[in-house]
Amino acid sequence: MQPNNVSSGKNFIVEITGAQLQLPDSEAFRQANPIEGISEVTVTNIDANTIRITATGEIALPTVELFDSDQGLIFGFTPPPPRVRGETPGGIGAQREPTTAPTTEEIIRVTGVQLNKTETGIELILQTPTGVAELLQPNDVSSGNNFIVEIPNTQLQLQDGKPFRQANPIEGISEVTVTNIDANNIRITATGETALPTVELFDSDQGLIFGFTAVSDSAQTPPTQPEIVSIDRVQLNQTETGFEIILLTPTVTAQQLRVVNVSEGNNFIAEIPNAQLKLPDDRPYRSENPIEGVSEVIVTNQNENTVLVTVTGEDKQPKVELFDSEEGLIFSAVGDTESAQEEEDIELVVTGEQDGYFVPNSSVGTRTDAPLRDIPQSIQVVPRQVIEDQGANDVGDVLSNVSGVSERGGLFFIRGFESTGSFLRDGTGTSSSFRRTDLDLSNIEQVEVLKGPASVLYGTGEPGGTINLVTEQPLRDPAYEVTARIGNFDFYRGSVDLTGPLNNDRTILYRLNFAYENAGSFVDFVERERIAIFPVLSFELGENTLLTVEGGYENESSLNDPGLPLEGTILPNPLGEVPRDRFLGEPDADRDILSEGYVGYRLEHQFSDDWSILNKFTASFSTRTQGGGVLEILGLGEDSRTVERDFARGTFENQNYTLQTDVNGEFQTGIIDHALLLGIELRRNDFSDEQFAGAGSSIDLFDPEYGDLPSSADLVQNSLVEQTTHTIGVYAQDLLSIGEQVKILLGGRFDWFFNDFVNKLSNTSEYTEEFAFSPRIGIVYQPIEPVSLYASWSRSFVPQVQVGVDREGNPFEPTRGNQFEVGVKTELFERRLTATLAAYYITRQNELVPDPVDSDFSIQLGETRSQGIEFDIAGEPLPGLRLIANYAYTDAIISEGESEFEGNRITGIPLHSGSFWVVYELQQGTLEGLGFGAGLRAIGESEGDFENSFELPSYLRTDAVLYYRQDDWRVQLNVENLFDVEYFESNNRRYGQPFTIRGTVSVEF
């Protein structure tokens, strides 16, 4: 028999293959407390060919010897003696066995710090109550010349209430400090003058002792590179609480390995900078779904002298401990169980923030957290780091990073089709139909864009795509951030982000985002004031049940900018060019006010490892009040300077109530693995519109005189409608995995719409019912692991509600869309960079366009068609180098319809567009933390109206960023339109943003 040692923590574990336990009682062997120091010994069958022997030490790993005899295999156990000074010298983690860390309630107090000189250097004593020093678990996070350890569940409580600091204690060490990081962690730092000090660790009755020996200058001349340690084999073993990964190295070389934790999001990531993976097949090591809650483990070479270990959690970052053994370096991962939660404080402490643009998973494509490479549709994700680097202030800024997305007159278009109404917040539709481009970003974690129809998942939606705003959720560890931003054009903004637990068990968590903004504009008199607040509470109602209650409120007041006439901006005017700061509204008009709010809950329950249910409800409300100013300009007189204006005031209200229930399950039929989704959605939308309008005074384009506002009596009521829409949606989806290379996605949804429209001005009403079936089918083939080839077909359906009737009083038919898409997705640079290349063909029937006879009404065209190619790439190909870029070729035309429009290109959709953004941050040296970057946004020519009578010119805009971050501070400078290029961003003849500079200071504590 060949025992395989897979010990973890204080558990001695061996697995013996080719053996079977067959006791008379057919049960496993178990003995509790056989001797002092060992709490339990068990012998069990793992499967038909393997047995496992486990001996659990009370405070540390037992000592074990192995003998053969005529009776059989003998394991001799000796409990570990108490460690005393001098018995276990060595580096942190290399010689000190892990012990059970205290729980959150058992904070160990360090009441004194003593520094003594020794024959070889100095010793630092952390004085603690007797007998608890062995419970301290230092985590080595050293960097450069700085020896740094962080000790969780510990608090420094010196008499003077100050940190401990000693300068130049011995030659070769410039400073030693002991400080509190937060309420539960302390940090010890010893800074070497020329190199990292040598450190040994001991326990004593006084407390924990760090023995420091300075490295002399002679030892550093000439400097040598650290020896590269070969990792010959990777072994993954199941444990009682999860699993462990063993990096097998030549004998005793594991102690030379240094681990740098660069985790982010759901990914535990460790870099080993002096190692190289040399497996027999010269391929990276990969294991999928080793335990529940962990989707993948990867060990790979990052470069010629660095190994990268990645453990990807399904819902959150796994808890990982680090140990040394004679076999190699051991990473012990804990499954998502209650015990794991109790031991989370002994996880490796993150030593630095990973500034990555790469996002491997998203829920927008399947309503489940699935790898993007497994979904047969193009999905692009813009994470929080991009938002921060670019200094983005609203959603419109963020979406410029996604191919095929354009903005026109405050509305979003994806692949040539308006998608303003296809906005989601955490997978649920929002209420407002008044504004989208300037939604506040203070609580947004990432922005996801699902290209193509998504009616199979979300019901009504345009065929171009769907935008999902993923909000920030509460964290288990306290974190507080304050940000202040200031810029030209009287821009001022402040925000606060607070999160953490509300009780000792950390079963009740909160998050609060608050932002206030007061901003002017490059256009005279135009300004904006905004306030936004987003509270979230989460409650763990049991081991498998989570309740989240959240809400939000935004209020914005602004003066409407009606734009500029065509002549003098895009087209020439004989009197000259109109300056871009010209305002043709009325400065004294009442401000337009937009208020939006929502409240809701999410209740999640895990029935088993494979089955779960999600129930959520959201109520959202929007109100927009027009202040009675200029709504739009009507045209330019024959004198080329007199501008006719249309004034309006009114109130629009919108309420939306959504109740969803999803059931998710995983099961297997033969060789096929299924990921099943079943759901039902109930929705109600109430909309009302009361508006007064009328032609008002004109204004001189080149010499405006303000103050001629019409009275309320001059405005005639032209709209008073109420509308209620009920929706019932039932949907099903199955993601089938056939082996490792083929995945098939099948889905379908039935929707019933009941709409009651009342026009109180004409005293008429209309009730309509609609039914739709929205299917989706797709296939993914992965010839090799990093490459996915896919093809899909899907449909969309949008009932034409809230748009009234045509000029003759007839209701509009629903619009229907179809898309065919093929593409390839790949992950490069060992999963640090992702790229997607997609080609698509979309048709949409019953398109709404302005009526050429009366622009106050709309007509429906026969069909519009969009086809194109898109390319997106994002990630961190090299340490410190981050990039996100895209290109889109969008050929969108009116393919069938009125003869005067047929064959025309769709308004405002450029044939060619793209952007590129790159940032580099210095990784070491005195300027470590300094980052700088730049970006280009290129937009080609586009048609200005449906008649294609004029074109919006192309433009190239350059942006830049410079920042410096250190510890918890970040100072940043962003520049938009660096070269002050004049351009037009939409067909309402508004100039784009000129040269704009903004400075940001943020601090975390």
N, C-alpha and C positions, 0 to 999 in steps of 0.2 A: 504494500500500500504506500502511496506517495501523497503525504499531507501537503496541502497548499495553504500557506499562511496568508489569511486575509484580515488580520487583526485591525481593529479600529477603536481609537480612543482608549478607554479602560477595558475594552472587551478583547480578550484573546480569542481569535476565531481561526479554525482551520477547516478546510473542506477536503474530503478524501474521495476522489473519483474511483469508480470501479468497485464500490463497496455498498452494502445495504444493511441497515439495522433491522434485525428480526428477533425481537425480544418475545418471550412467551406471552406477555399480555398485549403484544402488538402496539404498544404505546411508546412514545419517546421517553428517554431517561432524563430525569430532572432531580437535582439535589440543591436545596437552598441552604446557604450559610454553612458549607462543609467545614471551614476554618475561619478564624478571624482574618479579615482583609479580603476575603472572596465571598461575594454575596450569592452567587449561583453558578452551577455547572450544569450544562445540558448537552445531550447527544440526540440529534434528530436526523430524519431523512429529508433532504432537500427535494430529491426526485428519485426515480427508480435506480439511478446509478451513482448517487452522491450522498454522503452523510456530512453533517456539520457538527463540530464540537466547539462549544462556547464556554469560556470561563470569565465571569464578570468581576473585575476588581472593584472594591468599594471606593477607592480614591484614585487608583492608578492601575496600569496594566500589570497583571501578575507575571512573575518570572517562570518560564516553562523549559523543561528539558525533555528530550524524546529518547526512548529506549526501545529496543526489540527484545522479546523474550519468547519462550516456548508457548506461553499463554496467549500472547498477542502483542499489540502495540501499546506502549506505556507512555503516558504523559505525566511528568512530575511537576506539580505546581507549587510555587513558593510565593506567598503574598509579598508585595513590595514593602521594604522597610521605610519608615519615615526618612525623608531626605534631610540631611544636615549639611552644614557648610563644609565644602571641601570634597564631598563625595561625588558630585555630578557637575564638574566644571564644564563649560562649553558655551557655544553661541546660543542665541535665542532660538528655540524650536529644535535645535539639533540634538540636545542632550536632555531636555526637560520634558518629561512625559506629560501629556495633557491630563488635567483633572476636571472634575465636574465644576463648571463655573457657577457662581451664586446666581440665584434668580434675581429678577428686577428689584424685588423688595429687599434683598440682602446686599445693600451697598456697603462695601468695605471702606472704612475710613483710614486714610493715611494721616496720622496725627503729628508726625515729625519726619524731617528729612535730615540725615546726617551725612557729611562728606568727610572721609578720613584718607590720609595718605598711606600708601602701602609701599613695600619694597619695589614693586613693579609699576606702581601707578597710583590710582586712587580707588576707593570703593564708595559707592552711593547706597545708603541704607534707607529704604522706605519703611518707616516704623509703623507697625500695625498691631492690633490686639493679638495676643498670643494664640498661636495655632491656626491662624487664617492666612498666613503668607503663602502657603502652598496652593491656596485657591486663586491667587492672582495669575492671570493668563496673559502675559505680554504678547502683543502682535508686532512683529518687526516690520516697520515700513520705512526703513532707512533709505536715504537718497544722497548721492554724491559723498561729500565729506561728513555728512550728518548721520550719526547713529540715532535713530528715532524708534521708540516703541510706544504703542498705545495700549492701555490696560482698561478693559471695560468693567462696568459694575464697581467702580472705584472712585472715591472722591478725596481730593486734597483738602484737609481742614487744619491748616497751621494756625497758631495762636494769633498771629498778626493778620490773618485772612488774605495774605498775599502769596503769589507764586514763589518758589524757591529758585534762586539764580546765583551762580558762582562763576565769575570771570577768571580765566587763566589759572585753573586749579593746579595744573602741572604743565611742563613744557610739552607742546604738541597738541594740547587740547585748549581751545580758546574760550569755551563756555560750556557750562552744564546747567540745564533748566529743568524744573518739574512744574507743570501747570495743569489746570483743569481745562479740558476741551469743552465739556458741557457738564450737565448735572450727573452724568453717569460714567464719564471717561476722563482719565488723566493721560498726559503725554510727557515722556522723558526724552530729552534731546542732549546729546553730547557732540559738540562740533569740533572735528579735527582741523588742525591748522593746514595740513597738507594732504591728509588721507583719512579714511574712516578708522576710528579707534577700534582696537581689539577689545571685545567684551566677553566676560564670563558671568554666569548667573548662578546664585546660590540662595537657598532658604536658610533661615536661622530663627531662633526664638525672638529676636528683635523685629524681624520682618524680612522683606525681600532685598537681596544685596546684588548690586551690579558692580562687578570688578572691571575697571577700565585700565587698559594699557595703551599709551600713546605710541603711534608708529613714527619712528625717527625719520629725519630727512634722508639719511643715507639709505634707509630701506626703500625709499621712493625713487632712487636714482640708479639706473634709468627706470622710468615707469614701464611696467609690463602689462600686457593684456591678460585678463582673467582666462584661466584655462577653460576651454570649451568641454563641457561634460556631455558625453554621448548617452542618449536615451535609447536603449536597445529594444525595449518592449514596453507595451502599454497593456495593463491588465485591469479589467473592470469586474468587481465582485459585489454581489448583493450583501447588505448588512441588515441587521434587525430594524434599523431606523432609516435606511436608504440604500446607498451604495458607496463604494470607494473606488477611486482611480489611482493605480499605482504606476508611477513612471519608473521603470526598472533601469537602474544604472549600474556600472561597475561598483564593486564593494567600496563603501565609505565615501564615494564621490557625491552621494546625494546631499551631504552636508554643505557642499560647495554651491549648490543651487540657490539662487536668490529669486524671490517671487515678488512681482509688482502687481498689485491689484488695480485693474483699470475697468472695473465692471460698469455697466450702464443698462438702464431699463430692466428687462427680464433676463439679461445675460450676465452670469458671473464670468468674468474674463480675467485670467492671470497671465502675465508675460514673464517668461524666464529668460533673462537677457544673456546668460552664459551657457546655453545648452543648444543641442541640435538633435532632432528626431531622426534616428537611423533605423527604421524598421526593415525587416527582410524584403518586403515588397516595394520599398521606397515610396509608399503612399501614406497620406495622413491617416490617423486613427479616427473612426467615427462609429458611434453607437446611437441608435434612435430609440426613444422612449424606454430608457433603462428602468425607470420607476414612474409611478403616477406623479404628475406635476412637473416632470422634466422631459422635454421633447427631444433633446439631442445633446450628445457630448462629442466634442471635437478636440483632438490634439494634433497640431500641425506646426510646421515651420513657418514663422512669420518672415524671417530672412535668414541669412547664413549663420547667424549666431544667436537667434532668439526663437524660443518655442512659445506657442500660444495655446492656452487651455481654455476652452469655452464650454460652459454648462448653461444651456438655454432652458429657462423655466417657461411653463405654458402660460401661467397667469402672473407670476411675479418671480423675482430673482431668487434662485435656490440659496439655501444656507450651506456654506462650505467651510470646513475646518482643514487645517494643514498640519501634517505630522511628518517626521523623518523616521526612516527605518533602515536597517542594513541593506534591504532589497532596493530601496529607492525612496522617492518622494511620494507621499500619499495625500491625495485630496479626498476628504470624506464629505459626501453630500448627504443632506438630510431631506427626507421626503416631506411632503406637505401634510404633516400630521400635527396633533396637539403637542406631542413631545418636541417636535421640531420648533414649534412656537416658543416653548418654554426655554429652549436652549439657544435661541437666536442670538443672544448676546455674545456667544463665543465664535461667531462667524468672523472671517477675515475682514479687517477694517479696510474700507476703500481709502487708498492713499492719494488718489487724484481723480478728477472728473474726466471721463472720456468724452471728448467733444466730437461725436460721430454724427454723420449725416445718413448712415446706413440703417434702415429699418427693415428687418426680415419678415415681420408678421403684421397682419392687419385684419380687422374684423369686418370692414366695409364690404368686402367681396362675397362673403358667405354668411354673415351674421355670427360667425364663430372666429376665434383667433386662429387663423390658418396661415401657413407660410405663403408668401406672395407668389413664390415659384410654382405652387400647386394650383393656382387659380387661372382658368383659361380666359382672362381678360386683362387688359392693361390697367394697373392700379399704381398710382404715384402717391407717395407720402412725403410731406414736408414736416420734419420734426422740429421740436422746440429750439434746438441749437441753431438751425438756419434762421428762425425768426429772430433770435437774439443777435446773431452775427450781423444780420442785415438791418437791425434796428427797425423791423417792420412794425407798423402802427395799426394796420387793419388787414382784413382778409384779402383785399385787393392787392396789397403789396406781396403777400405770401404766394398767391396763385400765379404770379409771373414766373415762378420756378417750375411750372408744370406745362408740358407741351400741349398745344391745341386749345389752351384757355385764353380767351380774350375778353376785354371789357369794352362796353359801348354804352355811353350815357348812364353810367351807374348800374348796368346790368351785366351779368356774366354769360358768356357763350362758350360752350365746350364742343369741339369738333363742328362748329358752325351753327349750333342750335342753342337758343336761349335756355339757360339752366338755372335762372334765378330762383325759380320755385322749387328746385331740386336740392334744397339745403337740408341737412340733417344735423342734429346735435346728439352725439353719442348714439347714433343709429335711429333716432326718432325725428320726424318732421317738425319744423318750427312754424310759427304762426305768421310772421310778418311777410307781407308781399310788397312792402314799401321801400325797403332798402336792404342791400346786402354788402356792398363793397366796403363799407366802413364799420362792420361789426368789430367790437372791441376784442383784443387778443389777450387780455390780462389773465384769463383762466384757460387758455387753449394750450394743450399739450402737443398736439400735432394736427395737421390738416390733411385729410385723405381725399383723393379724387379717384372715383371709380369711373373709368371711361366706358361709354356705351350705355344701352338701356339697363335699368336696374329695377324695373317694375316687378320682376319675379320676387324680389325681396322687400321692396319698399312701396309698392303700389304705384300711384300716379307719379310719373316722372318723365322727363324729356329724354329722347334717344341719345343726346350728346354725352350725358354723364351726370354723376351725382357727387356732391361735395359734402363730406362729413367732418364736423368739427368735434374733435376728441378733447374733452375737458380734463383738467387736472383733478386728481382724486386725493383723498387724505392719505398721509403717510404715518407709519407706526412710530417713527422717530421724530422728535421735535425739529422743526426747521422754520426759520423766519428770514424773510428777504424784504428789503426796502429799496426801491428804485426811484431815482429822480432824473428827469430828462428835460433839456432846454434847447431851443433852437431859434433860428431866425424866423421872421414873420410872426413874432410874438408867440412862439410855441412853448408851452409849459405843461408838463405832465408828471404826476407822481403816482406810484402804485405800491401796494403792500401785499405780500403773500405769506400767510401764516398757516402752519399745519402741525399736527401732532396728536398725541393721545389725550383723552379727558379723564381717564382713570388709570389706576396702577396696573391693571391687567391688560391694558391697551386693547380692550374690546370695543371701546367707543372712541372713534377718531373724528377729527374735524379738519376742514380746510376753509380758509376765508381769503378770497381775492377781492381787493378794492382798488379802484383807479379813478383819478380825477384828471381831466384834461381841459385846458383853455388855450385855444389856438386861433391865430389869425390866418391870413392867406395872402398869396401874392396878388390876388384880386382885391381891389379897393373895397373896403367896408365888409367884406365877407369874413365871418369869424364863426367859431364853433365852441360850444361848451358841452362837456360830456361828463357824466358820472356813471360808474358801473360797480356793482357789488355782486359777488357770487359766493354764497355759503353752501357748504356740503357737510353732512354728518353721516357716518357709517357705524352700524351696530352689528357686532358678531352675536347672533342670537343662538349660537350653538356651534358645534364643531364644523358643521357643513352648511350653515345658513348665514347669509349676510344681507342686511337691510341697509340701503343707502337712501337718504333723503336729501334732496338738493333743490336749489332755486337760483334765481338770478334776476337782476333788474338793471336796465340801462335807460338813461334819460339823456336826450341830446337836443339842444336848441341851436338853430343856425339860421342864417339869412340865405334864402335861395338865390343861386346864381343862374340867371336864365341863358347864359352863354352869349355868343357874338354872332353877327350875321356872316354869311358865306363870303360876301364881297369885302375885301379888306383883311381877310384872314387866310383862308385856303385859296380863294380866287382873288385876283387883283382888283383894287378899287382905284378909280382915277384920282381920288383925293388922297390916297396914301394908305399905309398899313395901320391897322388898329393896334394900339399897344396891348400887351397881354394882361396888364393890370386894370383894363377898362371894365367898369361895372355898369350894366344897363338896367339894373333893377332900381328899387327905391330904398335908400339907407334907413329911412324912418319907418318902414313897414314892420309889423309885428313878426317876430321870429317864428319859423316853422318849428314845431316841437314834436319829437318822436319819443314815445315811451314804450318799452318792451319789457315783459317780465315772464317768468315761467316758474313752476313749482312741480315737483314730482317725486316719485320713489322708484327704486329698483329692488326687487326681492329675489335673491338667488339661492337655490338649494341644490345640493349635490346628493342625489339618492345613493349613488354608488360610484365606483371608479369610472363607470362608463355612461351613466345617465344623470342628467341634471335638468332643472327647469328654471326659467327666468320669467318673472312677471314684472311689468313696469307700467306706470301711468304718468303722463305728463299733461299739464294744463298750461297753455301759453297764451299771452295776451299782448296785443299791439294796438296803439292808438297814435294816429298822426293828425296834427292840427295844422292846417295851412294858415299863415298869418295874414293873408290878404295882399301880399305883394305881387310882383311880376311872376307869372307862371312860365311864360315863354315869350320870345320875340316872334312876331308874325312875318316880318319881311322888311326890306329896305326900299325906301321911296326912289322915285326917278332921279332925285337930286343926289343920290348915292350917299346920303348922310342922315336922313330922317328914318328912325326906326319905330315901327308900329309895335305896340305891346299888348299882351293879353294878361289881365289880372284875375286872381282867383283866391278864394278862401273856402275852407271846408273842413270837415272832420271825417276820418276814416277809422273804422274799428274792426278788429279781427280777433277772434278767439278760436283756439284749437284745442281739442281734448282727444287724447290718444291713449288707448289701453291695449297693450300687447302681451301675449304669452307665447314663449318659445320653449319647446322641449328638444333637447339635444341628446343623442345617443350614439354610442359606438358598438358595433357588433361585427361578427364575421360569418360569412356564408361560403364554405369551401375555401377557395384561395382568395376571395374578395373581402377586403376590409371596407366597412361602411361607416361614414360619418353622417348621421341622419339629423335633419332639422324639420320639425313640424311646428306650425305656428298659426295664430289667429290674431287679427288686428281689427279693432273697432275705433272709428274716428268720427268726430263731429267738428264741423267748421261753421262758425257764424261770422258773417261779414256784413257791414253796413257802410253806406257812402252817402254823405250829404255835402253837396258842393254848389257854390255860387261863382259865376264867372262873367266876364264881359271885357270888351275892348276898352282900354283906357287911354291915357295921354301918350303921345309919342315923345321921343327923346332924340337929341342930336348925338350922333355916333362919335363925332370928333370934339364936341364941346358940350358935354352933358350938363343939364341943369336939373337938379333933383327937387322933390317936394310936392309933386302933383299926384298925390294918391287919390284914387276914386273913393267915394263914400260907399257905405254898405248898400245904400239905395241904388247906386249905379250898377251893382252886380245883380245878375238875374240867376235864380236858382235853375240849374240845369241837370241836377242829379239828386235823387232821393230813393235809394234802393236798399233792400234787405235780402239776404240770401242765407240759407241754411243747407248744408250738404252733409249727408250721412254716408259713411263708407264702411263696408264689411269686406275684409280680405282674409282668405284662407290660403295657406301656402305650404309647400313641401319641397325639400331639397335633399339630395343624396350625393355625397362625394365618395365615389368608389375608387379604391386603390387596388390595382391588380399587380401584385408584386411590387418591386421597387421602382419601376420605370413608367407605368401607365396609370393615369388617373382620369376618371370620367366624372363630369359634373352634370347632373340632371336636376331640373327644377321646374316648377309650375305654380302659378297663383291665379285664383279666381277672385275677382273684385266686383262688388255690386255698389252702385252709386245712386243715391236718391237726392235730388236737388230741388229745392223750393225757392223760386226767384220771384220777388215782389217789387214792382216799380210803383212807388206811391205817387209819383208825379202824374203818370198816365193812368193810375188806378188799375193796373193790370198785374196779373200773376201768371206764373207758368211752373208746372211741375214736370220734371223729367226723370227717367230712370235709365241707367246705363249698366251694361255688363261687359266685362272684359276677361279674357284669358291671356296670361303673359307667360310664355314658356322660355326656358333657356337650356341649351345643351352645349357642352364643351368637352374637349379632350386635351390632355397634357401628356406628352411623351418626353421622358428624360433619358436620352441616350447615355449621358454621363451625369454624375450627380450635380455639378454646377450649372447645367444647361437644361432649359425647359422649352420645348417646342409646343405650341398650342394653337387651337382653332376653336371658334365658338360662333353660335348664332343665338340672338335674343331679340325680344320684342318689348315695346313700351306702349303705354296707353295714358292719355291725359284728357279727362272730360273738360270741356270749355266752359267752366264756371267763372264767375267774377269778371266776365268780359261782356256781359249784356247780350245784345242782339245786333244784327246788321242794320243797314240803312232802311231796309224794308220791314224791320221788325221780326225777322226770322232768327231763331236760336242757331247757334253754331254747332256743327258736328264735332265729335271728339277727334283728337289727333292720334294717329297710330304710327309707330316707328318700327323699323326692322334694321338690324345690324349683322353683318358678317365681319369677322375679325380673325386674323392670323398673326402670329408673332413669335418672337423668341425672347426668353429671359435668361440672364446669366449672372453669376456671381463670380467676381474676379478678385485677384489679390487675396486669396484665401478668405473669401467671404467678407472682405472689407469694402468692396465696391459692387454695386448692383447696376445692371443695365437692362433696358427693355426696348426692343424694336418691334413696332406694331404697324400693320396695314389694315384698313377698315373700309367698309362701304355701307353707308346708312341712307335709308329713304324715310321720309316723313310725309304723311298725307294730311291734307286739310290745314295747311299752314296759314296763320293769321298775319295779314299785312294791312297797312293803312289803305282805306278806300280812296282811290284816285279821284273820285267825284266829290267826296266830303271827308276830309281828314279826321273829323270827329268820330268816324265809324271805321270799322274794319271789314275786310272781306277774307274769304278763305281760298287759297290757291289749291290747285290739284295736288302738287307734290314738290317737295324740295329734296335735293340729293347732296350728300357730302361724302367725299372719298379722300383718303390721304394716307400719309405715312408719318409716324411719330417716333422720336428717339429720345429716351430719358436716361440719364446716368447720375448716380449720386453715391457718395461714400468717402472713405478715407484711405486712399491707396497707399500712402506712406505715413508714418507717425507724424502728426502735426499738420498734415496736408489734407484739407477738406475741400470737396468740390461738389457742386450740383449744376447740371447743365441740361438743356433740352433743345430740340429742333422739331418743327412741325410744318408739313406741307398739307394745306387744307384747301381742297377744291370744292367749294360749296356753291351750288347754283339752284335756281328755280327751274326744275326739270319739266314740270307740267303746270299749266295754269293760264291766266289771262295772256292773250297774245302779246301785249305790250311788255309783259314781264318775263315771259318764258325764255330761258337761256341766260338770263341776267345772273350776275353773281350776287350772293347774299350780302346785305349791307354790313360794313364794318368788319368783315372777316378777311384778314390778310392771307394771301396765298402762301407766303413764307414768313415764319416767325421763329424766334429762338432766344435763349438767354444762357449766360455762362457766369458762374460765381465761384471764386476760389479764395480760400483763406489758408495762410500758413502761420503756425504758432511755434515759436522757438521752444525746444524741448529740454534744453539744459543750458548751463552757463549763468552768468550774472544777469542776463536779460531773459531768463526762462519765464514764460508767461506772456511775453510780448507777441502779439499777433497782428497781422496786416493782411489785407485782401482787396480784391476789386472784382467788379462784374460788368458785363455788357448785356444790354437788352436791345435786340434788333427786331423791328416790326416792319414788314413790307407794306407796299401800297394796298389799299382796300377801297371798295366802292363806298361812296357817301350816301347813296339813296337807292331805292329799289329800281328806279329808272336807269341807274348807272350813269347819271349825267355828270358826275364829277368824282374825283378820287381824293381820299385822304393820303397825303404824302408819307413815304417811309421815313423812318428815323432810327438812329442809333444812340442810345443813352448809356453813359458810363457812371457807375457808382463805386464807392470805395469805403473801406473801414480800417481803423487803427485802434487797437485796444491793448490794455495791459491788465493782467489779473494776477493777484498774489494772495494766497490764503483765501480769505472770505471777501476780498474786495475785487471789483472790476470797474475800470474806467475806460470809456469807449467813445470814439468819435466816428460818426457816419456822415458821408457826403452823398447826396443824390444829385444826379445830373451834373457831374463834376465839371464838364466843359460848357454848361449853360446852353444846351442845344434847344432851339425852339421847335416844338412839335405839337401835334394835335392827337389826343388820345381817344377821341370819339367823334361821331358825326354831328354832335351838337355844337361844334366849332369852339369847344373849350381848349385853351392851351394846356399842355402838360406842365408838370411841376418844373420850375426853373431850378437854378443852383440852390440847393438846400443843405444846410449843415446843422447837425444835432449832436449834442454831447450827453452822455449817460453816465451816471455813477450809481452802482448798486453794491449793497453790502449784505452778507448773510451772517446770521448769528444764531 
